[in-house]
Amino acid sequence: MLRQLGFGAIRLLTNNPEKVSALSRCGIRVTERVSHSFPANKHNEAYLRTKAVRGGHLF
């Protein structure tokens, strides 16, 4: 879809390094990965830990 819209390079807002790899494999150059973060709290700390451990997300 990005290529059809005329995008060959993007800045990507993600904590998931696999998205960068997947886009690169599809021919989209990721010029920068912009991390987004928010403070952990009692409601989301287990969720964020799981994303980091299982999914390799970078926080």
N, C-alpha and C positions, 0 to 999 in steps of 0.2 A: 504494500500500500504506500509506503514512504517513497519508494522509487517511482511509482505511478504518479505521485504528487510532485515529483521533481526533486526530491531530497536525496542527495548522495552522502551527506554528512550531517550529523546532529550532535547537540549537547544532550545528554541523557540524564534525567533526574531519576535515580534508582540507587538502591542499596544492594541490588542483586547483580553480582559480576557475571552470572550466566547470561543475562540479557545483553550485556556488551558483546560477549562471544557469539551469541545467536545472531545479533544484528550484523556483526562482522562477517559471519559465514554467509549471510544473505546479500553481502555487497554494500552494506551501509557502514560508512566510517563513523565511529564514535570519537569525536574530537575531545570530548571531556565527559567524565562521569561526575555528576553533581550529587553528592550524598545529601539525603534529607534525614533529619533526625528530630526526635522529640524525646522529652525526658521519660524514662521508665517510671512506672508507678505500680502500686500493688495490683492494679487491674490488668496491666499489660506486660509485666516483667517476664512472666513465664513464656508468653507468646513471643516476645522479642528474643529471648534466649533460645527458644526452639528454632526460630528463623535463622539465627546465627549458626547454631550447631548443625542443624539438618540441612539448611539451604545454603550455607556459606555466605549469608548476607553480611555486609560490612556496615557497621554502625559507628 
